[in-house]
Amino acid sequence: MNPNSRNYPKGYIWIMQQLDHQGDDCLLWPFCCCTPGYGSFTHEKTHYLAHRFMCEKTHGPAPEGYHAAHSCGNRRCVNPLHLSWKSPSANQLDRRQHGTAMIQQNKLTKLQARQIRQLKGIETTPETAAKYGVTESNVRHIQDGKTWRDDRKIPPLLTREQVLAIREIGWAKSLSEISAMLGVSVNVVNRVRHGQSYRGVV
């Protein structure tokens, strides 16, 4: 495999070139970040958190339930020397020491809770937790129906079939035509068509 191939996304190429990085300073992710500030990229229709991808490539697969923890406290850092696998409790202790612990009380909206539930099986729990700025435990509780159950008035998200239909139609029809055909907003159709949302749906 040639990591410089134009068939690979920039983020993937860049991070593969940094696997042997030995510097002591933070190695900052130069591309887009998800909401809580973690680097992210998509490769072969799979969404990755950059620091977790780097940790797995340089330190091996994560033990079940473990987080890719930063010794530096910088979420955007992907320096393999600053990353290690830690239990959720140990990682949360690090976050408190670094001052980066996530405040969860009243952070999510009903719509976000529904989105988290819909993402079960589409992306990993760590990816969802990082995207919404909550802990993996909170994600699991929502997806298991233990919390945030009163969201019946929130309009449903796109189904997998709707997402695939939008992609298949592509630019063959106008945004308004697709919107009317599937019963969703023009903005939602546009974001799916440009790969800005539902990237984990395959």
C-alpha positions as CSV (number, residue, x, y, z in Angstrom):
1,M,0.0,0.0,0.0
2,N,1.3,3.4,-1.0
3,P,0.1,5.9,1.7
4,N,0.8,8.8,-0.7
5,S,-1.8,7.5,-3.3
6,R,-4.3,10.1,-4.3
7,N,-7.0,7.5,-3.5
8,Y,-6.4,8.1,0.2
9,P,-7.8,11.1,2.1
10,K,-5.4,13.8,3.3
11,G,-5.9,13.0,7.0
12,Y,-5.1,9.3,6.5
13,I,-2.0,10.1,4.5
14,W,-0.8,12.6,7.0
15,I,-1.3,10.4,10.1
16,M,0.4,7.4,8.4
17,Q,3.4,9.6,7.7
18,Q,3.6,10.5,11.5
19,L,3.6,6.9,12.9
20,D,7.4,7.1,13.7
21,H,7.2,10.6,15.2
22,Q,9.6,11.0,18.1
23,G,9.4,14.7,19.1
24,D,8.5,15.7,22.7
25,D,6.1,18.5,21.8
26,C,2.5,18.0,20.9
27,L,1.9,16.9,17.3
28,L,-1.2,18.9,16.4
29,W,-3.8,17.5,14.0
30,P,-3.9,19.9,11.0
31,F,-7.3,19.0,9.6
32,C,-10.9,19.2,10.7
33,C,-12.0,18.4,14.2
34,C,-15.3,17.1,15.6
35,T,-17.3,19.2,18.1
36,P,-15.2,18.5,21.3
37,G,-12.0,19.3,19.5
38,Y,-10.7,15.9,18.6
39,G,-9.2,15.4,15.2
40,S,-11.2,13.2,12.8
41,F,-11.2,11.9,9.3
42,T,-13.0,9.4,7.1
43,H,-11.3,6.5,5.3
44,E,-13.1,3.8,3.3
45,K,-16.5,5.0,4.5
46,T,-15.4,4.7,8.2
47,H,-15.1,7.7,10.5
48,Y,-12.1,7.7,12.8
49,L,-10.9,9.9,15.7
50,A,-7.3,10.8,14.8
51,H,-5.8,10.3,18.3
52,R,-7.5,6.9,18.7
53,F,-6.4,5.8,15.3
54,M,-2.8,6.8,16.1
55,C,-2.9,5.1,19.4
56,E,-4.1,1.8,17.8
57,K,-1.5,2.0,15.0
58,T,1.4,2.7,17.4
59,H,0.4,0.9,20.6
60,G,-1.8,-1.9,19.3
61,P,-5.6,-2.5,19.6
62,A,-7.4,-1.0,22.6
63,P,-8.3,-3.3,25.5
64,E,-12.1,-3.6,25.6
65,G,-13.7,-0.4,26.9
66,Y,-10.4,1.6,27.1
67,H,-9.9,5.2,26.0
68,A,-7.0,6.7,24.0
69,A,-5.7,9.0,26.7
70,H,-3.6,12.1,26.3
71,S,-0.8,12.7,28.8
72,C,-0.5,16.3,27.6
73,G,-4.2,17.0,27.9
74,N,-4.4,18.4,24.4
75,R,-7.3,16.8,22.5
76,R,-5.9,17.8,19.1
77,C,-2.6,16.2,19.8
78,V,-1.8,12.9,18.0
79,N,1.8,12.5,19.2
80,P,2.1,8.7,19.8
81,L,4.4,9.5,22.8
82,H,1.6,11.4,24.4
83,L,-1.0,8.7,23.9
84,S,-1.8,5.5,25.7
85,W,-4.7,3.2,26.5
86,K,-6.4,3.9,29.8
87,S,-9.5,2.7,31.6
88,P,-12.4,5.2,31.6
89,S,-11.9,6.1,35.2
90,A,-8.1,6.7,34.8
91,N,-8.8,8.8,31.7
92,Q,-11.4,10.8,33.5
93,L,-8.9,11.4,36.3
94,D,-6.4,12.7,33.8
95,R,-9.0,15.0,32.3
96,R,-9.8,16.5,35.7
97,Q,-6.1,17.1,36.3
98,H,-5.7,18.7,32.9
99,G,-8.9,20.7,33.4
100,T,-10.5,19.2,30.3
101,A,-13.1,17.1,32.0
102,M,-16.5,17.3,30.2
103,I,-19.4,18.8,32.0
104,Q,-22.5,16.6,31.2
105,Q,-25.3,18.0,33.3
106,N,-27.9,19.6,30.9
107,K,-25.4,19.5,28.1
108,L,-27.5,17.4,25.6
109,T,-30.7,18.4,24.0
110,K,-33.5,15.9,23.2
111,L,-32.6,16.0,19.6
112,Q,-29.0,15.1,20.3
113,A,-30.1,12.3,22.6
114,R,-32.1,10.9,19.7
115,Q,-29.2,11.3,17.4
116,I,-27.0,9.4,19.8
117,R,-29.5,6.6,20.0
118,Q,-29.7,6.4,16.2
119,L,-26.0,6.1,15.9
120,K,-25.9,2.8,17.8
121,G,-24.2,0.2,15.5
122,I,-23.3,2.9,12.9
123,E,-20.2,4.2,14.8
124,T,-18.3,3.2,17.9
125,T,-19.2,4.4,21.4
126,P,-15.9,6.4,21.7
127,E,-16.6,8.1,18.4
128,T,-20.1,9.1,19.4
129,A,-19.0,10.2,22.9
130,A,-16.3,12.4,21.4
131,K,-18.7,13.9,18.8
132,Y,-21.2,15.0,21.4
133,G,-18.7,15.8,24.2
134,V,-20.0,13.3,26.7
135,T,-18.6,10.1,28.3
136,E,-19.0,6.7,26.8
137,S,-21.1,5.7,29.8
138,N,-23.6,8.4,29.0
139,V,-23.8,7.2,25.4
140,R,-24.4,3.6,26.5
141,H,-27.1,4.7,28.9
142,I,-28.9,6.7,26.2
143,Q,-28.6,3.9,23.6
144,D,-29.8,1.3,26.1
145,G,-32.9,3.5,26.9
146,K,-31.9,4.1,30.5
147,T,-31.8,7.9,30.1
148,W,-33.3,10.5,27.7
149,R,-36.3,8.4,26.9
150,D,-38.8,11.3,26.5
151,D,-38.0,12.4,22.9
152,R,-41.1,11.3,21.1
153,K,-41.9,14.8,19.8
154,I,-38.5,15.1,18.0
155,P,-38.8,14.4,14.2
156,P,-37.1,11.1,13.2
157,L,-33.6,11.2,11.7
158,L,-32.9,9.8,8.2
159,T,-33.1,6.1,7.8
160,R,-30.2,4.2,6.3
161,E,-32.3,3.7,3.2
162,Q,-33.0,7.4,2.8
163,V,-29.3,8.2,3.2
164,L,-28.3,5.6,0.5
165,A,-31.1,6.9,-1.7
166,I,-29.8,10.5,-1.6
167,R,-26.3,9.3,-2.4
168,E,-27.5,7.2,-5.3
169,I,-29.5,10.0,-6.8
170,G,-26.6,12.4,-6.4
171,W,-26.9,15.4,-8.7
172,A,-29.4,13.7,-11.0
173,K,-32.2,15.6,-9.3
174,S,-32.4,19.0,-7.7
175,L,-32.3,19.5,-3.9
176,S,-36.0,20.4,-3.8
177,E,-37.0,17.3,-5.8
178,I,-35.1,15.0,-3.5
179,S,-36.5,16.8,-0.5
180,A,-40.0,16.4,-1.7
181,M,-39.5,12.8,-2.6
182,L,-38.1,11.7,0.7
183,G,-39.9,14.2,3.0
184,V,-36.8,15.8,4.5
185,S,-35.4,19.3,4.4
186,V,-33.3,20.7,1.6
187,N,-30.5,21.4,4.1
188,V,-30.4,17.8,5.2
189,V,-30.3,16.5,1.6
190,N,-27.5,19.0,0.8
191,R,-25.4,17.9,3.8
192,V,-25.7,14.2,3.0
193,R,-25.0,14.8,-0.7
194,H,-21.8,16.7,0.2
195,G,-20.7,14.1,2.7
196,Q,-21.1,16.5,5.7
197,S,-23.4,14.2,7.6
198,Y,-24.2,10.5,7.9
199,R,-20.7,9.6,6.7
200,G,-20.7,6.5,8.8
201,V,-23.8,5.0,7.1
202,V,-22.8,2.3,4.6
